[in-house]
Each structure stands twice: as structure tokens, then as C-alpha cells.
Amino acid sequence: RAVKAGDFTRAFELFDEMTKANVKRTSEVYTVLIKAYGTMGNVAKAKETWNAMNDEGIVGDAMSYATMMHVAGSNGDEDFCDELMADMRKHRVRPSPQLYATLSGIAARQGDSAKVEEIIANAKKRGIRVPIECYNALIAAHAREDRPELAVESANSLEDAGFEPDAVTYEGLIMAFTWARDNDGAWNYFQRAMECGMRPTFPTCNALVSGFARTGDMDRAFAMVDTMKSYGYEADGITWRELLVACARANNVEMAWKVYKDSRAAGNPNSEIALNLIIGLTLAHIRKLTDLSTRSYKPPSEFGSVSEEEGNNVVQEWADRAVAAYHEATLAGVKPRMETISAMLCCLRPPTTDELSASDMSEAARAASHEASSHEDARTYYPVQALIMYEEAQSLGLVPKFALEEEDFMYDIRDFPPAAAEVMVLTWLRVVRRRTDAHGLDARIPSMLIRVRSDDEVATIAKENATGPVDEALIRLTRTGERVLVLLRRLRINYAGGLENGTIELSGHAIGRWLSGVIPLPDVNRSVFGENSLSGGLKSQAMRIRSDSFGSGENVWTPSKNARPQWSIHDYYSDDDDDDSFGAQPYYPKNWVQNSHFVSSYDEEDDITDLERILSDRK
């Protein structure tokens, strides 16, 4: 009675009193105790109780085996279930209908319809009337195998056996059709169940929410949630997740964030899946806002979807939302995947100088700024917030730490998406800069050997995707090595190795020279740039990494600043008060000509007063 009332503490106390009073315990007593532990989800204690029963020499009956098998099967412990079956045969315990129902349920959870049919056939052979649970298990097994037509046949067999379909029967049928993406078929069975006056099960409601969500029918998904609440059910983690999926399929980022906030307000715990969905959808929206192909008519001052009423940068608002969700989830113990971390870093990527200025340029200029080799994440620098977040990920064990105390070390980024790999390189430079600030430029700097996918590995992946299903995530990973090399070239950092062997070496000596900022005076008749579309933002970040003001000050571009960065001319020409041995020497962009009188671009109307603007907007 104590277990039936849910008073498990009292049940355990009574069991202990029986032990102290030397009252002989029966298999029925142990069965009740095993059921209590199973209800509590304590499978280990249930097994311990079962073993204690065997140690006392008590042989369980059919109900005991059925109960223990149900507890073990619900936990996915198939080996223990096999041991129980062998033990039953050893003690010649005749199977009961409850045992067949339990065995069918275990096979159904595995999606093994053939096993369920074998169990039903065995029960019939022994002359045992097959319980309705076995037929429902067969329907569920066919549902897991995406075979709704066989699920319907099993429902007909259930009726032929003299049973009336119950709520669990309709649950299996509805799941069969929703998993097969046949929402109309699922809805028909739901209406049939309602006409019979049945109260739908909670999994049935979630199945319909999931079915509508996965096909992008957001309106019907939300309507089903209202129906579910009318039956007294509250949305759980699966419900909220499927609503997020519905918003993602409908590309409705505003509704997705409303769902996310509502789920948090309802006490739904953070999950890696929900975080991945909301970050990915936010990134897609940010990219849409910064897509100049749809904003070519906008003047540069309105780039980034600036709200005239509020005066806020909408891009920054979305980036802030993503950061808040990411930090909330990680603080709650969620460990995001590398793809999620990389997408989070992408949300912080500011628009490039070329993007800001291309809106009022020719189509040719816009096309040049959107080349695949120049418009990726390395096209511009990342704000210091992205670098800080990478170090936070290292402290949480989400990405490997830098081995600062070793002479040299390997850093494997083969599973890093391009954005995460780029931020890793910039973070390493920032860490080394802090080290040299503390110990001087003569401090030992470890050499880093970056492991990327080699050309042979990339070729193998490309071949497999050409002959089989396309894995977009894996294809994205094949671009990581190339993007790291592009970043290093644009930062003008010497490296060894390459993609042929899948290793890129950043020696401590090369990083030390780069940090010292010694750049030879260029020949004024020769270009000092290796690429026509060199990012002004990346060059500026390189200068800030070398300087003491890296990542701080009013002149640092962050997504929260809508105005163009107002770089100080000393960022390019050094401060007269600085030591001559430190800081960048004068250099000029590719399309510039210098004579003794003036410095100008191709626009002859520019004069020396426009130098600062031209530098920040240079190509």
C-alpha cells in the first residue's frame, strides 16, 4: 500500500523492520521493492534488491521477472534482460502475460518489429492470450521503422483479437504517421480518438507538435500546444525544442526568440539542441541584415539596419541576444558543440570596411568585396569579445588550451569550423602579447604546430561527397586550413608548412618578430600588399595586437558602434613620442602614389585632410 500511495520512504522502513524482526520475506515483497526503485529511476538499487533476493535462495515468480525486466529494459540494459530470461528457463518459471508485455515493450523501444512478432507468436504457441500491450508494442515498433502502413495492419490485428483500440494504440498510430511526415494521416487518427472520447496521451500531443514543426507548419504546431494545454498538459523540453524547430523551418527569428524566452520563463532547463538552434537562426538573420545585395539602395550610415526611432544598431541587438543565450547556457552546464561555438563567434563578426562602403559603389566594386576568398570571416577582424569568449571556452574545456609552458606544441583544429579556427589564431596572438607585456619581447614564445586537414584528406572527403550523401558540415571543415593560411598572409605572419602535409607551424621567433612591428620602408613605386582586397580591418587589428591599446579604447570597432571606426593616424604612422624601435613604420596601400607634395587616391579631389578617412576605407 505504501508503494501504491507513492510513499517509498515508508515502504523502505517497513522492509527494514521486517529484517530486524526476522520476518521471512517473499518474492512478492521483493517485487514490490524492485518496483519502487524502478519508479524512482534507481536501477542500481533495483538490481541490488534482485541479487539480495537470489542470495536468500528465493526464486522469483513470473511477476518478479516481469517487473525486474521492465526496470532493466527501460534503462536499456539488454544484457541483464538476457540473463533474466536464462534464469527463468533455469528455474522453469512459466512466462506470464505481463512478462510477454514487458518483452514486447523492450523490443518496441529498439524498433525491432520482428522480435515483437516472435514474442506474440511464442505466447500464442504456449496457449497464452496475447495482451493488448503486445499489439500496441508492435504498432510502436513499426512506427519507429517509419512503416505506417504496417502499423495500421497491426491495429487491425488488435481489433481481430477482440480488443478495442485505446489511447496507447492511437499514440502509436499517430507517431507512425508523424515520423513518416504524413501530418494529415496523423491528424485523422487524432480526430478519430477524440470522437471516441479518449484523452490523448502526452507523447501523442508532442508527436503532433513535432510533425507540424518538422514540416514548417508553425501555425498548426502552436495550435497543437494550445490543444495540449486544454487537456491539462504542460510543455516539456521536447515541446519547446520542436517549437524552435518550427520557427527555424519558417525562418521566423522573432518568434524563435519568443519561444526561447518563454521556455526559460517556464523553467525549462537549457539544452545543447536549443542553444544550437537559437544561435544558428540568429546567425542566419545577422547575415541577412548584412547582405548588401538586398540593401544596395541604403546609404552607408544606415548599414546594419539602424532603427531611426530608437537609434540602435539592430545587428548589435541580435549579437547581444546570441551572447546572452550562450553565456546563460554555458553557466548552466551546457557544453555546446564546436559548430555552435563557431556560429557564436560568427555572430560577433562586424561588417567589413568594403561592405560599409560598397553600398554606394558600382556593381563591380560590390562583386569584388564579396569574392569567396575575401568575404569570409577572415575578411575582417573579430572584436576582442570573440577572443575573450574563446579563452572562456578553453577554461570550460570546450576547446583545447594553449601549452604555454612547453617548448613547442601541436594544436589540432581539424574539427574546427573556419570561424573558430580564425579566432583561435587571433587569440593565440593576444595571449602571446600578454606574455611579452609581462616579460618583455625577449620572453620565450612557444612554437605552435597547427594540425589541419591535408590535401589528401580533403580530396578523399570531396570524393566521398561526390559519390554519396553530401555532408555540408564536413565540407565546411575542409575549408578551415585554407582560411587559416589566408588569415596568416593578411596579417603578414611568416609560417612554415602548408596544406600538403596538413601542418602549419607558427614559430615563436616569427611571432616575436611580428609583435615587434618592424616593417621595412617600402619602395614608393612598388606595392606592399600581396592581395588587392586586403582587409583594412585585419591590418588594423594586427597593429592593435602589437600596440598596448589592443582591444580597448574608443577607436576599436565593435558591433555596438554603428559609426565607422575613427582610426588615429598614429595607428599607421606611430607616435612621435614612441620608441623608434617599436611600432609600425610608414606604409601605403596599393592604389596610392606618393610624391613630395601630396598623398592621394585615384580620386583627385582628395587631399591630405582626407588621409585618415581614405586609410580606413582603403581596398
C-alpha positions as CSV (number, residue, x, y, z in Angstrom):
1,R,0.0,0.0,0.0
2,A,2.9,2.4,0.8
3,V,4.4,1.9,-2.8
4,K,1.0,2.3,-4.4
5,A,0.5,5.5,-2.5
6,G,3.9,6.8,-3.6
7,D,5.3,6.7,0.0
8,F,8.5,5.0,-0.9
9,T,10.2,6.0,2.3
10,R,7.6,4.3,4.4
11,A,7.9,1.2,2.2
12,F,11.7,1.0,2.8
13,E,11.2,1.5,6.5
14,L,8.7,-1.4,6.6
15,F,11.2,-3.6,4.7
16,D,13.9,-2.8,7.3
17,E,11.6,-3.6,10.1
18,M,10.9,-7.0,8.6
19,T,14.6,-7.6,8.5
20,K,15.1,-6.6,12.2
21,A,12.1,-8.7,13.2
22,N,13.4,-11.8,11.3
23,V,10.2,-11.9,9.3
24,K,10.6,-14.1,6.3
25,R,10.4,-12.1,3.1
26,T,8.7,-13.5,-0.1
27,S,9.2,-12.9,-3.8
28,E,6.2,-10.7,-3.7
29,V,7.8,-8.4,-1.1
30,Y,11.0,-8.1,-3.1
31,T,8.9,-7.5,-6.3
32,V,7.2,-4.5,-4.6
33,L,10.5,-3.1,-3.5
34,I,12.0,-3.6,-7.0
35,K,9.0,-1.8,-8.5
36,A,9.6,1.1,-6.0
37,Y,13.2,1.5,-7.0
38,G,12.2,1.3,-10.7
39,T,9.6,4.0,-10.2
40,M,12.3,6.2,-8.6
41,G,14.6,5.6,-11.5
42,N,17.2,3.9,-9.3
43,V,18.1,0.9,-11.4
44,A,21.2,0.1,-9.5
45,K,19.3,-0.4,-6.2
46,A,16.6,-2.4,-8.1
47,K,19.4,-4.8,-9.3
48,E,20.9,-4.9,-5.8
49,T,17.5,-5.9,-4.4
50,W,17.1,-8.6,-7.0
51,N,20.5,-10.1,-6.2
52,A,19.7,-10.0,-2.4
53,M,16.5,-12.0,-3.2
54,N,18.6,-14.6,-5.0
55,D,21.2,-14.7,-2.2
56,E,18.4,-15.6,0.2
57,G,17.5,-18.5,-2.1
58,I,14.2,-17.0,-3.0
59,V,13.1,-17.9,-6.6
60,G,11.1,-15.2,-8.2
61,D,7.8,-15.8,-9.9
62,A,6.7,-14.6,-13.3
63,M,5.6,-11.3,-11.9
64,S,9.0,-10.8,-10.3
65,Y,10.8,-11.5,-13.5
66,A,8.5,-9.2,-15.5
67,T,9.0,-6.4,-13.0
68,M,12.8,-6.6,-12.9
69,M,12.9,-7.0,-16.7
70,H,10.7,-3.9,-17.1
71,V,13.1,-1.8,-14.9
72,A,16.2,-3.1,-16.7
73,G,14.7,-2.8,-20.2
74,S,13.5,0.8,-19.5
75,N,17.2,1.6,-18.8
76,G,18.3,-0.1,-22.0
77,D,20.2,-2.9,-20.1
78,E,19.6,-5.7,-22.7
79,D,22.3,-7.9,-21.3
80,F,20.7,-8.1,-17.9
81,C,17.4,-8.9,-19.6
82,D,19.0,-11.8,-21.4
83,E,20.4,-13.0,-18.0
84,L,16.9,-12.9,-16.6
85,M,15.5,-14.9,-19.5
86,A,18.2,-17.6,-19.0
87,D,17.5,-17.6,-15.3
88,M,13.8,-18.1,-15.9
89,R,14.5,-21.1,-18.1
90,K,16.8,-22.5,-15.5
91,H,14.2,-22.3,-12.8
92,R,11.4,-23.4,-15.2
93,V,9.3,-20.3,-14.4
94,R,6.3,-20.2,-16.8
95,P,6.1,-16.9,-18.6
96,S,3.0,-14.8,-17.8
97,P,1.1,-12.3,-20.0
98,Q,2.8,-9.5,-18.1
99,L,6.2,-10.9,-19.0
100,Y,5.3,-11.0,-22.7
101,A,4.0,-7.5,-22.5
102,T,7.3,-6.4,-20.9
103,L,9.4,-8.2,-23.5
104,S,7.4,-6.7,-26.3
105,G,7.9,-3.2,-24.9
106,I,11.6,-3.7,-24.8
107,A,11.7,-4.9,-28.4
108,A,9.4,-2.0,-29.5
109,R,11.8,0.6,-28.0
110,Q,14.5,-0.9,-30.1
111,G,12.4,-0.6,-33.2
112,D,12.5,-4.4,-33.7
113,S,9.1,-5.4,-35.0
114,A,10.3,-8.9,-36.0
115,K,11.2,-9.5,-32.4
116,V,7.8,-8.4,-31.2
117,E,6.1,-10.6,-33.7
118,E,8.2,-13.5,-32.5
119,I,7.2,-12.8,-28.9
120,I,3.5,-12.7,-29.9
121,A,3.8,-16.0,-31.8
122,N,5.5,-17.6,-28.8
123,A,2.7,-16.6,-26.5
124,K,0.1,-18.0,-28.8
125,K,2.1,-21.2,-29.1
126,R,2.0,-21.6,-25.3
127,G,-1.7,-21.0,-25.3
128,I,-1.5,-17.6,-23.5
129,R,-3.9,-14.9,-24.6
130,V,-1.7,-12.2,-26.0
131,P,-2.3,-9.0,-24.0
132,I,-3.2,-5.7,-25.8
133,E,0.2,-4.3,-24.7
134,C,1.9,-6.7,-27.2
135,Y,-0.1,-5.4,-30.1
136,N,0.5,-1.8,-29.1
137,A,4.2,-2.6,-28.9
138,L,4.1,-4.0,-32.4
139,I,2.4,-0.7,-33.6
140,A,5.1,1.3,-31.9
141,A,7.9,-0.8,-33.4
142,H,6.5,-0.3,-36.9
143,A,6.3,3.4,-36.1
144,R,10.0,3.6,-35.2
145,E,10.7,1.8,-38.5
146,D,8.8,4.5,-40.5
147,R,6.3,2.0,-41.7
148,P,2.8,3.5,-41.0
149,E,1.0,1.0,-43.3
150,L,2.2,-1.9,-41.2
151,A,1.3,-0.1,-38.0
152,V,-2.3,0.2,-39.4
153,E,-2.3,-3.6,-40.1
154,S,-1.1,-4.3,-36.5
155,A,-4.0,-2.1,-35.3
156,N,-6.4,-4.2,-37.3
157,S,-4.9,-7.4,-35.8
158,L,-5.5,-5.9,-32.4
159,E,-9.2,-5.5,-33.2
160,D,-9.3,-9.0,-34.7
161,A,-8.0,-10.3,-31.3
162,G,-11.1,-8.8,-29.6
163,F,-9.5,-5.6,-28.2
164,E,-10.7,-2.1,-28.7
165,P,-8.0,0.5,-29.6
166,D,-7.0,2.5,-26.5
167,A,-5.1,5.8,-26.1
168,V,-1.8,4.0,-26.4
169,T,-2.9,2.4,-29.7
170,Y,-3.7,5.8,-31.2
171,E,-0.4,7.1,-29.8
172,G,1.5,4.5,-31.8
173,L,-0.5,5.2,-35.0
174,I,-0.1,8.9,-34.8
175,M,3.6,8.6,-34.2
176,A,3.9,6.3,-37.2
177,F,2.3,8.9,-39.5
178,T,4.1,11.9,-38.0
179,W,7.5,10.3,-38.3
180,A,6.7,9.4,-41.9
181,R,5.9,13.2,-42.4
182,D,2.2,12.4,-43.1
183,N,0.6,15.0,-40.9
184,D,-2.8,14.6,-42.5
185,G,-2.8,10.9,-41.7
186,A,-1.8,11.6,-38.1
187,W,-4.4,14.2,-37.7
188,N,-7.1,11.9,-38.9
189,Y,-6.3,9.3,-36.2
190,F,-6.2,12.1,-33.6
191,Q,-9.7,13.2,-34.6
192,R,-10.9,9.6,-34.5
193,A,-9.5,9.2,-31.0
194,M,-11.3,12.5,-29.9
195,E,-14.6,11.2,-31.4
196,C,-14.2,8.1,-29.2
197,G,-14.0,10.4,-26.2
198,M,-10.4,9.5,-25.4
199,R,-7.9,11.7,-23.6
200,P,-4.8,11.8,-25.7
201,T,-1.5,10.9,-24.1
202,F,1.2,13.4,-23.6
203,P,3.5,11.7,-26.2
204,T,0.7,11.9,-28.7
205,C,0.5,15.7,-28.3
206,N,4.2,16.0,-28.6
207,A,4.3,13.8,-31.7
208,L,1.8,16.1,-33.5
209,V,3.7,19.2,-32.4
210,S,6.8,17.6,-33.8
211,G,5.2,16.6,-37.0
212,F,3.9,20.1,-37.8
213,A,7.2,21.7,-36.7
214,R,9.4,19.4,-38.9
215,T,7.3,20.3,-42.0
216,G,7.4,24.0,-41.2
217,D,3.7,24.4,-40.3
218,M,4.3,26.8,-37.5
219,D,0.7,27.8,-37.0
220,R,-0.6,24.2,-36.5
221,A,2.3,23.5,-34.2
222,F,1.4,26.3,-31.9
223,A,-2.3,25.5,-32.1
224,M,-1.5,21.9,-31.0
225,V,0.3,23.3,-28.0
226,D,-2.9,25.1,-27.1
227,T,-4.8,21.9,-27.5
228,M,-2.3,20.1,-25.3
229,K,-2.8,22.6,-22.6
230,S,-6.6,22.2,-22.8
231,Y,-6.0,18.6,-21.7
232,G,-4.0,19.7,-18.7
233,Y,-0.5,19.0,-20.1
234,E,2.4,21.4,-19.8
235,A,5.0,21.8,-22.5
236,D,8.3,20.0,-21.7
237,G,11.8,20.2,-23.2
238,I,10.7,18.2,-26.3
239,T,7.8,20.5,-26.9
240,W,9.9,23.7,-26.7
241,R,12.6,22.2,-28.8
242,E,10.1,21.3,-31.6
243,L,8.6,24.8,-31.4
244,L,12.0,26.2,-32.0
245,V,12.4,23.8,-35.0
246,A,9.1,25.1,-36.3
247,C,10.3,28.7,-36.1
248,A,13.6,27.7,-37.8
249,R,11.8,26.0,-40.6
250,A,9.6,29.0,-41.1
251,N,12.7,31.3,-40.8
252,N,10.9,33.4,-38.1
253,V,13.7,34.6,-35.9
254,E,11.4,36.9,-33.8
255,M,9.1,34.0,-32.9
256,A,12.0,31.7,-32.2
257,W,13.4,34.1,-29.6
258,K,9.9,34.4,-28.1
259,V,9.7,30.7,-27.8
260,Y,13.2,30.5,-26.3
261,K,12.4,33.2,-23.7
262,D,9.0,31.5,-22.9
263,S,10.7,28.2,-22.4
264,R,13.2,29.7,-19.9
265,A,10.4,31.5,-18.1
266,A,8.5,28.2,-17.8
267,G,11.5,26.7,-16.0
268,N,12.6,24.5,-19.0
269,P,16.3,23.8,-18.5
270,N,18.9,24.8,-21.0
271,S,19.9,22.2,-23.6
272,E,22.6,22.0,-26.3
273,I,20.0,21.4,-29.0
274,A,18.0,24.5,-28.1
275,L,21.2,26.6,-27.9
276,N,22.4,25.3,-31.3
277,L,19.0,26.2,-32.9
278,I,18.8,29.7,-31.5
279,I,22.4,30.6,-32.3
280,G,22.2,29.2,-35.8
281,L,18.9,31.1,-36.5
282,T,20.3,34.3,-35.1
283,L,23.5,34.0,-37.3
284,A,21.4,33.5,-40.4
285,H,19.4,36.6,-39.5
286,I,22.5,38.7,-38.9
287,R,23.9,37.6,-42.3
288,K,20.6,38.6,-43.9
289,L,20.8,42.0,-42.3
290,T,24.4,42.5,-43.6
291,D,23.6,41.2,-47.1
292,L,24.3,44.2,-49.4
293,S,22.5,42.5,-52.3
294,T,19.3,43.5,-50.6
295,R,20.5,46.8,-49.2
296,S,22.2,48.4,-52.2
297,Y,19.9,51.4,-52.0
298,K,20.8,52.2,-48.4
299,P,23.4,54.9,-47.7
300,P,26.4,53.7,-45.6
301,S,25.1,55.4,-42.5
302,E,22.1,53.1,-42.5
303,F,24.1,49.9,-43.0
304,G,23.3,47.3,-40.4
305,S,19.6,48.1,-40.2
306,V,19.7,51.1,-37.9
307,S,16.4,51.9,-36.3
308,E,15.6,55.5,-36.9
309,E,13.2,55.6,-34.0
310,E,15.5,54.0,-31.4
311,G,18.8,54.9,-32.9
312,N,20.1,51.4,-32.1
313,N,22.1,49.1,-34.3
314,V,19.8,46.1,-34.9
315,V,22.8,43.9,-35.8
316,Q,24.3,44.5,-32.4
317,E,21.0,43.8,-30.7
318,W,20.9,40.3,-32.3
319,A,24.6,39.7,-31.5
320,D,23.9,40.6,-27.9
321,R,21.0,38.2,-27.7
322,A,23.2,35.4,-29.0
323,V,25.9,36.2,-26.5
324,A,23.4,36.3,-23.6
325,A,21.9,32.9,-24.6
326,Y,25.4,31.4,-25.0
327,H,26.6,32.5,-21.6
328,E,23.4,31.5,-19.8
329,A,23.6,28.0,-21.3
330,T,27.3,27.5,-20.5
331,L,26.8,28.7,-17.0
332,A,24.0,26.2,-16.6
333,G,26.5,23.4,-17.5
334,V,25.6,23.0,-21.2
335,K,28.6,22.1,-23.3
336,P,28.0,23.3,-26.8
337,R,29.4,21.6,-29.9
338,M,32.2,23.1,-31.8
339,E,29.8,24.1,-34.6
340,T,27.7,26.1,-32.0
341,I,30.8,27.9,-30.7
342,S,31.9,28.8,-34.2
343,A,28.4,30.1,-35.1
344,M,28.5,32.2,-31.9
345,L,31.8,33.7,-32.9
346,C,30.4,34.5,-36.4
347,C,27.6,36.4,-34.8
348,L,30.2,38.8,-33.4
349,R,31.8,39.4,-36.7
350,P,31.4,43.1,-37.7
351,P,30.7,44.2,-41.3
352,T,33.9,44.8,-43.3
353,T,35.2,48.1,-44.5
354,D,34.4,47.1,-48.0
355,E,30.8,46.2,-47.0
356,L,30.3,49.5,-45.4
357,S,31.5,51.4,-48.4
358,A,30.2,49.2,-51.2
359,S,26.6,50.2,-50.8
360,D,27.2,53.4,-52.8
361,M,29.8,51.9,-55.2
362,S,29.4,50.2,-58.6
363,E,28.3,46.6,-59.0
364,A,31.9,45.7,-59.9
365,A,33.2,47.0,-56.6
366,R,30.5,45.2,-54.7
367,A,31.3,42.0,-56.5
368,A,34.9,42.3,-55.6
369,S,34.2,42.8,-52.0
370,H,32.0,39.6,-52.0
371,E,34.5,37.2,-53.5
372,A,34.6,33.8,-51.9
373,S,38.2,34.3,-51.0
374,S,37.7,37.7,-49.4
375,H,34.2,37.9,-47.9
376,E,34.5,35.1,-45.4
377,D,35.2,35.5,-41.7
378,A,38.9,36.3,-42.3
379,R,37.8,39.2,-44.5
380,T,37.8,41.4,-41.4
381,Y,38.9,41.2,-37.8
382,Y,36.9,39.9,-34.9
383,P,36.1,42.1,-31.8
384,V,38.1,41.4,-28.7
385,Q,34.9,39.9,-27.2
386,A,35.2,37.0,-29.6
387,L,38.8,36.4,-28.4
388,I,37.7,36.6,-24.7
389,M,34.9,34.1,-25.4
390,Y,37.4,31.7,-27.0
391,E,39.5,31.8,-23.8
392,E,36.4,31.2,-21.8
393,A,35.7,28.1,-23.9
394,Q,39.2,26.9,-23.2
395,S,38.7,27.3,-19.4
396,L,35.4,25.3,-19.7
397,G,37.2,22.5,-21.6
398,L,35.2,23.1,-24.8
399,V,38.4,23.7,-26.8
400,P,42.0,22.7,-26.1
401,K,44.2,25.1,-24.1
402,F,47.5,26.5,-25.3
403,A,50.6,24.8,-23.9
404,L,52.4,28.0,-22.9
405,E,54.9,26.2,-20.7
406,E,56.2,23.8,-23.4
407,E,58.9,24.5,-26.0
408,D,56.6,23.7,-28.8
409,F,53.2,22.0,-29.0
410,M,50.6,20.8,-31.5
411,Y,47.1,22.3,-31.7
412,D,44.6,20.1,-33.6
413,I,41.9,22.1,-35.4
414,R,40.8,19.5,-37.9
415,D,37.3,19.6,-36.4
416,F,37.2,23.3,-36.1
417,P,34.9,25.3,-38.5
418,P,36.7,28.2,-40.2
419,A,35.5,30.9,-37.8
420,A,36.6,29.1,-34.7
421,A,40.0,28.4,-36.3
422,E,40.5,32.1,-37.2
423,V,39.6,33.2,-33.7
424,M,41.9,30.6,-32.3
425,V,44.8,32.2,-34.2
426,L,43.9,35.7,-33.1
427,T,43.5,34.5,-29.5
428,W,47.0,32.9,-29.6
429,L,48.4,36.2,-30.7
430,R,46.6,38.0,-27.9
431,V,47.9,35.5,-25.3
432,V,51.4,35.8,-26.6
433,R,51.1,39.6,-26.5
434,R,50.2,39.5,-22.8
435,R,53.2,37.2,-22.2
436,T,55.6,39.7,-23.8
437,D,53.9,42.6,-22.0
438,A,54.7,40.8,-18.7
439,H,58.2,39.5,-19.5
440,G,59.4,41.7,-22.4
441,L,59.8,41.0,-26.1
442,D,62.8,38.7,-25.2
443,A,60.5,36.3,-23.4
444,R,60.4,32.7,-24.8
445,I,57.4,32.2,-27.1
446,P,56.4,28.6,-27.7
447,S,56.1,27.4,-31.3
448,M,52.7,26.2,-32.3
449,L,52.2,23.4,-34.9
450,I,48.6,23.7,-36.1
451,R,47.1,20.4,-37.4
452,V,44.7,20.9,-40.3
453,R,43.3,18.6,-42.9
454,S,45.8,17.8,-45.6
455,D,45.2,18.0,-49.3
456,D,44.8,14.2,-49.4
457,E,42.2,14.2,-46.7
458,V,40.3,17.0,-48.4
459,A,40.4,15.1,-51.7
460,T,39.1,12.0,-50.0
461,I,36.2,13.9,-48.4
462,A,35.4,15.6,-51.7
463,K,35.3,12.2,-53.5
464,E,33.1,10.6,-50.8
465,N,30.6,13.5,-51.1
466,A,30.6,13.3,-54.8
467,T,29.6,9.6,-54.8
468,G,27.4,9.6,-51.7
469,P,25.2,11.8,-49.5
470,V,26.6,15.4,-49.2
471,D,27.8,16.2,-45.7
472,E,27.8,20.0,-45.6
473,A,29.3,20.2,-42.1
474,L,32.2,18.1,-43.2
475,I,32.7,20.1,-46.4
476,R,32.9,23.2,-44.2
477,L,35.6,21.7,-42.2
478,T,37.7,21.1,-45.3
479,R,38.0,24.9,-45.8
480,T,39.5,25.5,-42.3
481,G,43.1,25.1,-43.3
482,E,42.9,27.4,-46.3
483,R,41.2,30.1,-44.3
484,V,43.9,29.9,-41.6
485,L,46.5,30.4,-44.3
486,V,44.7,33.4,-45.8
487,L,44.4,34.9,-42.3
488,L,48.1,34.5,-41.7
489,R,49.0,36.0,-45.0
490,R,46.8,39.0,-44.4
491,L,48.3,39.5,-41.0
492,R,51.7,39.2,-42.6
493,I,52.9,36.5,-40.3
494,N,55.6,34.1,-41.6
495,Y,54.7,30.4,-41.2
496,A,56.1,27.0,-42.3
497,G,54.4,24.0,-43.7
498,G,51.1,24.1,-45.5
499,L,48.1,22.1,-46.6
500,E,50.0,19.5,-48.4
501,N,51.1,17.8,-45.2
502,G,48.3,19.2,-43.1
503,T,50.5,21.2,-40.7
504,I,51.1,24.9,-40.2
505,E,53.9,25.9,-38.0
506,L,54.0,29.3,-36.2
507,S,57.4,29.6,-34.7
508,G,57.9,31.6,-31.6
509,H,60.7,33.5,-33.3
510,A,58.4,34.5,-36.2
511,I,55.6,35.7,-33.8
512,G,58.2,37.6,-31.8
513,R,59.4,39.5,-34.9
514,W,55.8,40.1,-35.9
515,L,55.0,41.6,-32.4
516,S,58.0,43.9,-32.6
517,G,56.2,45.5,-35.6
518,V,59.4,46.1,-37.7
519,I,58.2,46.6,-41.2
520,P,60.8,47.7,-43.8
521,L,60.2,51.1,-45.6
522,P,58.6,50.3,-48.9
523,D,59.6,51.4,-52.3
524,V,57.1,54.1,-53.2
525,N,56.9,52.7,-56.7
526,R,56.1,49.2,-55.5
527,S,53.0,47.7,-53.9
528,V,53.5,46.4,-50.4
529,F,50.2,44.5,-50.4
530,G,50.1,40.9,-51.6
531,E,46.3,41.0,-52.3
532,N,44.1,43.6,-53.9
533,S,41.3,43.1,-51.4
534,L,43.4,43.2,-48.2
535,S,41.2,44.0,-45.3
536,G,41.8,47.2,-43.6
537,G,40.1,45.8,-40.5
538,L,42.5,42.9,-40.2
539,K,45.5,45.1,-40.8
540,S,44.3,47.4,-38.1
541,Q,43.8,44.5,-35.7
542,A,47.3,43.4,-36.4
543,M,48.5,46.8,-35.4
544,R,46.4,46.8,-32.2
545,I,47.8,43.4,-31.2
546,R,51.3,44.9,-31.5
547,S,50.3,48.0,-29.6
548,D,49.4,48.4,-25.9
549,S,45.9,49.5,-26.7
550,F,44.7,46.3,-28.4
551,G,41.1,45.6,-27.8
552,S,40.4,48.8,-25.9
553,G,39.6,52.5,-26.4
554,E,37.1,54.4,-28.4
555,N,38.8,53.7,-31.7
556,V,38.2,49.9,-31.6
557,W,35.3,48.8,-33.8
558,T,32.7,46.6,-32.0
559,P,29.3,45.6,-33.3
560,S,27.7,48.1,-30.8
561,K,29.3,51.1,-32.7
562,N,27.3,51.9,-35.8
563,A,29.6,54.6,-37.0
564,R,32.7,53.8,-39.0
565,P,35.9,53.4,-36.9
566,Q,37.7,56.6,-36.4
567,W,41.3,55.3,-36.6
568,S,44.0,57.6,-35.3
569,I,46.6,58.4,-37.9
570,H,49.2,57.2,-35.3
571,D,47.8,53.7,-35.7
572,Y,49.5,53.8,-39.1
573,Y,52.4,56.2,-38.6
574,S,53.3,55.6,-35.0
575,D,53.5,58.3,-32.3
576,D,56.4,60.7,-32.4
577,D,56.9,60.1,-28.7
578,D,57.2,56.3,-29.1
579,D,60.5,54.5,-29.1
580,D,61.8,54.3,-32.6
581,S,62.5,50.6,-32.2
582,F,58.8,49.8,-31.6
583,G,55.7,50.3,-33.7
584,A,54.9,50.1,-37.4
585,Q,56.8,52.2,-39.9
586,P,55.0,54.2,-42.6
587,Y,53.5,52.2,-45.5
588,Y,51.0,52.9,-48.2
589,P,48.1,51.0,-49.7
590,K,48.4,49.5,-53.2
591,N,46.5,52.1,-55.1
592,W,48.3,55.1,-53.6
593,V,51.0,57.3,-55.1
594,Q,53.3,59.5,-53.1
595,N,55.3,62.5,-54.2
596,S,56.9,65.4,-52.4
597,H,53.7,67.4,-52.4
598,F,50.7,65.2,-51.6
599,V,49.3,61.8,-51.0
600,S,46.1,60.9,-52.8
601,S,44.0,58.1,-54.1
602,Y,42.6,57.8,-57.6
603,D,40.1,60.5,-56.6
604,E,41.9,63.7,-57.4
605,E,39.6,65.7,-55.2
606,D,41.0,64.1,-52.1
607,D,43.8,66.0,-50.2
608,I,45.9,65.4,-47.1
609,T,43.0,66.2,-44.8
610,D,41.2,63.1,-46.1
611,L,44.1,60.8,-45.3
612,E,42.5,59.3,-42.2
613,R,39.3,58.5,-44.0
614,I,41.0,57.0,-47.0
615,L,43.2,54.8,-44.9
616,S,40.2,53.4,-43.1
617,D,38.3,52.8,-46.3
618,R,41.3,51.5,-48.4
619,K,41.0,48.5,-50.6
